[in-house]
Amino acid sequence: MVTSGGGVGNRVLAEALGARIAWWQLGFSTRRVVLRTARRGVRFPDPDVWEVAVDWARRQLGAPRWWRVVRDVGAAALVVVCLAALAVVLADVDGPVAAGGTALACSPLAAWWSTRQSGGAAAVLRLCRDRDGHRPRTPGSAVRATAALVAAGAAAVALVVADADDRAVRPDCPSYALDAPVREWWARGRSGCPAGDSRTGPTGVRHTPWALPEQPTTRPLGDIAYVAPGAGVLLLPSPIFQAWVDGGGPGGPLGEPTDSGDTGLLHYANFRGGSVVLPTGGAAEVHIGQKFAGTRDLDTPCAPLDRPCVTSARAEGGRVRVGWRYGSADAFNVAWWPQDEPWLITGREAAGYGLTLAGLRPATTYLVEVSACHKRFLRRSACTWPSARVAVRVG
């Protein structure tokens, strides 16, 4: 009878998996005792357990080379991915840095564990050599050491490249004397660099000059970091900051700023008594008594088309059902906040084209916006500008 090569390969793989599962079912403590006594040259007294150990050892050392590579490298890669994901989620570490660091740390441990398992299997088979004449084949230690060095070297290179890329996005900044709130805000990951010491201007408004890595041409004068009571540190384009200061600053009709942002078409800042808007290529416009919401009526056309467009927002009891349209995307970032409390932003990722917002306060108007994101392997996601906001009242 002729047996195909694929059938033989499948049978060998099935036998190897079966032997490994039977070995795992013995339990950690039993496996440890079997390997420890085998290294001392003593067989485990229970014949059934010893038979499982011998079968595992033969499959461990006699499996096809491709299966051994998949088994060892695949397990190590799974551990690296899991640890890197934890570092990204829990410690907010950059993806490439997390992957390179965990691979650099895990490569020697994975090589040590693989070598130890093969050594234990060889110790078991040595005790069977006199009985069946089988001589164990163990991978050379030089090969394993070389593989570990190559893996560690690749991880180190990835770590250096990721660090260089991170520095290219956020270069080393000159040292300036910063107020504590500004320094803490910057340490939390704010991009850009201070462009001078925190200072008090001629009008008595304390601020910190700021520069982004790639300053937009619409803000050639840079930005101003300002500590707003109740809102924290806000980044204001210099023309908006200057228009506010010229109008009296915190003591003027606008009062203290409450939030600021950029829609991709204009920059804005809201104040307790109004707003200042900076259109692209235009001058700052002061609006006393009028807040900038940037909202869009659901029955108006969507513009521009390079971002999602919210098409429905319905209040259902204490919840709001939001729907939008856009082309293909890996995920959507949905953000919402009370209209009069823009610092209370809540965000959530959605996989589809709709999301139900829960936990909302009754008798409150909320603003909702959506951005589309394309995820990239071991890099930050690339996201569009947020959609035009829509307002919806709960209760």
KAGICOR-V425029 format. One record per residue. PHI is phi in whole degrees, 0 to 359 (NA if undefined). NEAR is the number of other C-alpha atoms within 12 Angstrom. D_FIRST is the distance of its C-alpha to the first C-alpha in Angstrom with 1 decimal. Layout:
[[PHI/NEAR/D_FIRST] [PHI/NEAR/D_FIRST]]
This chain:
[[NA/3/0.0] [261/7/3.8] [248/10/6.5] [290/10/9.9] [296/10/12.9] [295/11/14.9] [294/12/12.7] [296/14/12.8] [298/18/16.5] [295/17/17.3] [294/17/15.9] [296/23/18.0] [295/25/20.9] [296/17/20.8] [294/23/20.8] [296/28/23.7] [295/22/25.6] [297/19/25.3] [296/26/26.5] [291/28/29.4] [296/19/30.4] [298/24/30.5] [294/32/32.6] [296/19/35.0] [292/17/35.5] [293/23/37.0] [95/16/40.0] [298/12/41.9] [295/13/44.1] [293/21/41.3] [299/29/39.2] [297/21/42.4] [294/24/43.2] [300/36/39.7] [290/35/39.8] [295/22/43.5] [291/22/43.0] [295/28/39.9] [295/24/42.0] [272/16/44.6] [85/18/42.1] [236/20/41.9] [283/26/39.0] [291/28/39.5] [291/15/40.6] [283/15/38.6] [295/12/35.1] [293/16/33.5] [295/25/34.9] [296/30/34.0] [295/24/30.4] [297/30/30.3] [295/42/32.2] [295/38/29.8] [296/29/26.7] [298/36/28.7] [298/39/29.8] [296/34/26.4] [289/37/25.3] [297/43/28.7] [261/35/28.4] [256/29/24.7] [292/32/23.9] [304/22/23.2] [300/20/26.5] [297/15/26.6] [290/24/26.4] [295/25/29.1] [295/21/31.3] [298/16/30.9] [297/24/31.6] [282/28/34.7] [291/27/36.1] [298/17/35.4] [295/22/37.2] [295/29/40.1] [296/25/40.4] [297/21/40.6] [296/22/43.4] [298/30/45.3] [297/25/45.2] [295/21/46.4] [293/27/49.2] [296/30/50.2] [297/27/50.5] [297/19/52.7] [296/22/54.9] [293/23/55.3] [284/14/56.1] [275/13/58.2] [251/16/59.9] [56/17/60.0] [276/27/58.4] [300/29/57.4] [306/34/53.7] [299/35/52.9] [295/34/55.1] [296/35/53.4] [294/40/49.9] [295/35/50.9] [294/34/52.8] [292/36/50.1] [295/37/47.5] [296/33/49.9] [281/27/50.4] [273/32/46.9] [302/36/45.1] [298/25/46.4] [294/26/45.8] [295/32/42.2] [295/33/41.6] [297/21/43.3] [295/20/41.3] [297/33/37.9] [296/28/39.1] [293/23/40.3] [295/28/37.1] [294/33/35.1] [295/27/37.8] [295/34/37.5] [297/41/33.7] [296/34/34.3] [295/34/37.0] [295/42/34.7] [289/39/32.0] [298/29/34.7] [286/31/35.5] [260/27/32.0] [296/17/31.8] [292/12/33.5] [276/10/31.1] [239/12/27.6] [69/11/28.6] [279/19/27.5] [249/21/29.8] [294/28/30.1] [253/23/30.0] [243/30/32.7] [300/27/33.7] [296/15/36.9] [296/17/40.1] [296/13/41.4] [295/15/38.5] [294/27/39.3] [297/21/43.0] [297/17/42.6] [299/25/40.6] [296/30/43.3] [295/24/46.1] [297/19/44.5] [296/30/44.1] [295/27/47.7] [295/21/49.0] [296/22/47.5] [295/29/48.9] [296/26/52.3] [298/21/52.3] [299/25/51.5] [294/27/54.3] [294/21/56.8] [296/19/55.9] [296/26/56.3] [295/25/59.6] [296/17/60.8] [295/19/59.9] [294/23/61.7] [292/18/64.7] [293/16/64.7] [285/18/64.9] [230/21/67.5] [291/19/69.3] [299/16/71.4] [256/20/74.6] [294/15/78.1] [273/13/79.8] [227/19/82.3] [277/18/84.2] [248/29/82.7] [295/24/83.8] [304/18/81.5] [299/23/80.2] [291/33/79.3] [295/26/77.6] [294/15/75.5] [298/24/74.7] [292/26/73.5] [294/15/71.5] [281/14/69.5] [113/17/67.9] [294/22/70.4] [283/26/69.9] [93/29/72.6] [223/35/75.3] [295/37/78.9] [255/25/81.3] [173/23/84.2] [291/24/85.7] [298/26/86.2] [215/25/89.7] [252/17/92.5] [283/19/93.8] [300/13/97.4] [272/18/97.1] [88/14/95.9] [268/27/92.3] [276/25/89.9] [203/36/86.7] [228/37/84.1] [298/33/83.3] [222/39/79.6] [226/30/77.4] [276/29/73.8] [305/22/71.3] [234/19/71.6] [294/18/74.9] [300/20/75.0] [294/13/77.6] [283/25/79.1] [229/29/80.1] [295/17/81.5] [270/21/83.7] [84/30/80.9] [239/35/80.6] [231/40/82.6] [270/42/81.1] [232/45/83.5] [271/31/83.5] [263/30/84.4] [302/18/85.6] [86/18/83.1] [244/25/80.5] [80/25/79.7] [277/32/79.2] [243/37/79.2] [257/41/78.5] [248/43/81.2] [302/41/81.4] [306/34/84.7] [299/32/86.4] [292/43/85.8] [300/45/87.0] [294/29/90.0] [296/27/90.9] [294/41/90.7] [297/32/92.8] [297/24/95.4] [272/25/95.7] [113/20/96.6] [62/29/93.3] [300/28/92.8] [271/19/96.5] [272/21/96.4] [294/24/95.6] [284/31/91.9] [74/26/91.7] [283/33/88.6] [287/42/85.3] [244/36/82.6] [194/37/79.5] [212/37/78.5] [186/29/75.6] [215/28/74.3] [268/30/72.9] [93/22/71.8] [245/23/74.8] [202/28/77.6] [249/36/78.4] [210/40/80.4] [214/47/82.0] [263/43/83.4] [234/41/86.5] [298/32/88.3] [247/28/90.8] [157/29/88.8] [205/37/86.4] [231/44/86.2] [242/38/83.8] [239/35/82.9] [292/23/81.4] [299/22/79.4] [77/16/82.0] [242/16/84.9] [258/21/87.4] [293/28/87.2] [244/27/88.5] [262/31/90.2] [235/25/90.1] [283/21/92.4] [77/16/91.5] [230/20/88.3] [278/28/84.9] [266/36/82.0] [250/36/79.0] [63/30/77.3] [277/25/76.3] [229/26/75.2] [289/21/75.8] [295/23/72.6] [266/13/74.0] [260/14/74.6] [297/13/72.2] [275/23/69.8] [202/22/70.8] [285/18/69.6] [262/19/66.0] [269/23/64.3] [212/30/64.0] [298/35/63.2] [231/40/65.7] [287/41/66.5] [252/29/66.8] [207/27/67.5] [207/34/69.0] [243/26/69.9] [276/26/71.5] [230/19/70.1] [69/18/72.1] [266/22/71.7] [236/25/68.7] [229/32/68.3] [261/27/65.4] [247/35/65.0] [230/29/62.9] [211/35/62.6] [229/24/60.9] [186/29/59.4] [288/20/56.5] [287/17/53.2] [204/25/53.5] [284/22/51.5] [196/28/54.2] [233/39/57.9] [260/35/60.6] [252/40/63.2] [234/31/66.6] [212/40/69.5] [198/33/72.9] [297/26/76.3] [301/30/78.5] [266/24/81.3] [225/24/79.2] [295/31/76.9] [279/25/76.1] [266/20/74.2] [278/21/71.0] [242/23/67.8] [230/20/64.5] [205/22/61.0] [267/23/57.8] [235/24/56.4] [269/20/53.1] [255/23/54.3] [247/29/57.5] [196/29/59.5] [203/30/60.6] [260/28/62.8] [268/32/65.4] [244/22/66.4] [71/17/69.1] [269/28/71.8] [280/21/75.5] [290/19/77.4] [56/16/80.2] [226/22/78.8] [267/27/77.9] [248/39/74.7] [255/40/73.5] [231/46/69.8] [219/42/68.0] [224/41/64.4] [234/40/62.6] [259/36/59.1] [230/29/56.8] [247/20/53.8] [279/20/51.9] [234/15/50.8] [294/14/48.3] [59/21/50.3] [219/20/53.5] [293/20/56.2] [293/20/55.9] [260/18/57.8] [241/23/60.0] [281/29/62.5] [295/28/66.1] [295/35/66.8] [293/39/67.6] [299/38/71.2] [287/37/72.1] [238/38/72.8] [255/31/75.2] [218/36/74.5] [259/27/76.8] [261/27/75.5] [78/17/77.6]]
